[in-house]
Amino acid sequence: MPSLLLSNKCEFHRNRRSCQFKGCHNQVFARNLCVRHGGKRLCIHPGCPSNARTAGCCARHGPATPKRTCSEVSCDNIAHRLGRCIRHGGGRPCKARACSTHARSGGYCWRHRPSIASLPASLVSEDLESPRWEALDTLDASILASVLEAVHPGCLVTPQGTPATSETSDFVVAL
């Protein structure tokens, strides 16, 4: 949002007070001070400079929030839905009719995921074959010939369908 004329605040924050600390223009949090200058209580743990969150302590020193586990007997996985893990039925079911498999992407299981046939025609390319560039084929053949000559001296590389002419060569690579 653009700032108002003759003010360092935008239109949304125009009625918010500034911190009382000299030279600070941050928004007041509590007791006419911003969070940086004491507007928020600090952790009660000795020597900890972090802001308090729960029970007067910061996230490091406060009580740990236990993660809910699956309600099935002897299962320690994290519960997602209905108090169960994905394996025990707590995941989202597939959108396909009469399918209870866990949905992985877009609301569908792997078996029922949308195929390319269901995409709009404007998104599907009709030309699925890549163009054949003879210049690149020649370049690829010359690179392969150089590599094979360095690794296996005397190896012949011929275009597909052209027989090798050297009788001394142990092997021939056809492109």
N, C-alpha and C positions, 0 to 999 in steps of 0.2 A: 504494500500500500504506500502511496506517496505521502511524504511528511507534510504537515500543515505549515503555512507561512509563519515565520517567527517562532517556530517550535521545533524541538528535536523528536517529536512524537508523531506517529501516524494518526489517522482519523479514528481508528478503532481503539487505540490506547490513549487518546487525548485526555480522558478524565482520570487516568491512573496517576497516582502521586510518584514523585521521584524519591530516591533514597536520601536520608538526612545526612549521610556521611559526606564530608566536604569533597566536592569535585566528582561525585558519583551521580550518574544520570540513570542508573538502573531502576526498574520498577520496584515499588515497595512490596515486600512479602508479608511482614508482620512487624509490629512495634516501630513503624516508620523507617525500617531498614530493609535493604535487599537481602537476598540469601547470602551473598558473599560477605556482607558486613554485619551479620548476626541476626538477621530476620528469621532464620530457622534455627531450631535448637540443634546442638551438637550431640554426638554420641556420648553416653554416660560412661563408657569404658575409659579408664585413665589414659591420657595421652593420645587419644584418637581424635583427629581433626575432622572426620567425616560428619555429614549431616545425619540426624536421627531419622529413622523410618518407622520401625515397629518397636513398641515397648521401650522407647527412649534410646534405642541402639541403632547403629548403622546396619547395613546389609551384612557386613562381615561379622559383627558381634551379636546381632539379634538372633531370635529363634529361627531355626530352619523350618521352612514350609515343606511338610512331607508331601511327596507326590503320591497321588492315588494309584494303587495297584489293582490289577485285575481281580474280580470277585471270585474267579474260579479257584478251586482248591489247588494248592501248590504251584500257582502261577505268579511270578514276580514281575511280569511285564507291566508297563505303564498303561492305565486304563484310558481309553479315548471316549467311547460313547457307551451309554447304558452300564457303566461301571465295569466294562470288559475291555480287554486288549483286542487288537485286530484279529488275532488267531481265534479268539473265542466269541466273535460276533460283535465286537465293538466298533468296527470300521463302517464306512459308508457302503451300503450295498450298491451293486451295479444298477444303472438306469434301465438296462434291457429287461423286458418282461420275463418273469419267472426265473431270474438269475439272482442268486444270493451271494455270488462271489464278491470279494472286496473290490471296490472301485479304486483304480490307481490314478488315472489321468482323465480329466474332463468328465468325470462321473461314470465312466465305463471301466469294466475289467479288461484285461488284456485280450480275451477272446472276442469281446463285443466292441472293441475300440473302433471308432469311425475309420473307414478305409478311404482311399483316394477317390473311389467312385462316388462318395457322398459329398465331395467338395464341389462348390460351384464351378461351372465350366470356365469362368474367367480366371480361376486360380490354377486350373490344370493345364499344363503345357501339352499341346498335341504332338510336338516333335520330341520324342523321347530319346531318339538316337543322337549321339554327338556327331558333329560333322567330321569327316575324314580329311585331314590336311596332309597332303603328300609331302610337303616340305618338312613337317615334323616327323613323319615316318622315316624319311631319309636321314634326318638328324639323329633320331633314336637308333637307327641301324648303324650309323657310323660310331656313335658312342658305345654301343654294345660291342661292335667289332674291336674298338680300341681296348675296352676292358678285357674281352676274351683273349685278345692277342697278348696282353700283358700277363694274364693269369695262365693261359694255355697257349704257348707259342705254336704256330702252325694250324690253329683252329680257323676254319673258314665260316664266314657268315654270308648266307645267300638269301636273296628275296624268296618268298614262298613260291614253290613251283619250279625254281631254277635249280638244276642239279649242280653239285660241287664238281669242280674240274680238277682239283688236286688229288692225286692218288696217294700222296704221302701223308695226308691229314688223317688223324685218328678219329676225329668226330667233326660233324657238321651241324651248325645251328641254322634252322630255317625260320625266317620271319614270316 
